[in-house]
Amino acid sequence: MFWLSRIIFLIVPVLQKDQKIQLPKNHYKMIIKDNNPGCIEAKVTSNLARRFDAKPGNCNSVGCKEYKGKYKVPFCCTVKGYGCNSSEN
């Protein structure tokens, strides 16, 4: 039994080295709420952002600067919402 625990102790770190560690970065997604254009952003990993079809960057880079509020998504992150002035576009 001792040798089995030694083998597992040696193999597990080798398997973990192949996995890349992803750090959370800002991602945004354009939305429409009450017929008004808007943008939401969150600090998430690229895998999670891909699930929601979010793009890397922030809402400020696409011209959405009017802060509307934030929402805590359970077991995920905090999402911030911004309004976009349609008169600028």
Residue, then its C-alpha position, 0 to 999 in steps of 0.5 A: m500500500f505504501w508504494l501505491s501512495r508514492i506512485i500517486f504522489l509522483i504522478v498527480p503533479v506531472l498530470q497537473k503541469d500539463q493544465k494551463i492556469q487561466l487568470p480572470k480577465n475583463h470580458y464584455k457582452m453587448i445587450i439590449k434591455d428595454n429597447n436600449p443598448g447596453c453592455i455588461e462586463a465581468k472579470v472571468t476566465s476565457n473558458l467561462a467567457r466563451r460560454f456566454d459569447a463574451k469578448p475580451g475587453n471592457c464596456n468603456s472600449v465600445g463607448c458604453k460609459e453610463y454605469k447602471g449597477k452591478y449584480k452578483v452571480p452566485f458561484c461565478c462573479t460580479v457583473k457590472g452593467y453600463g448604458c450606451n448612448s445611442s445618440e453617439n452612434 
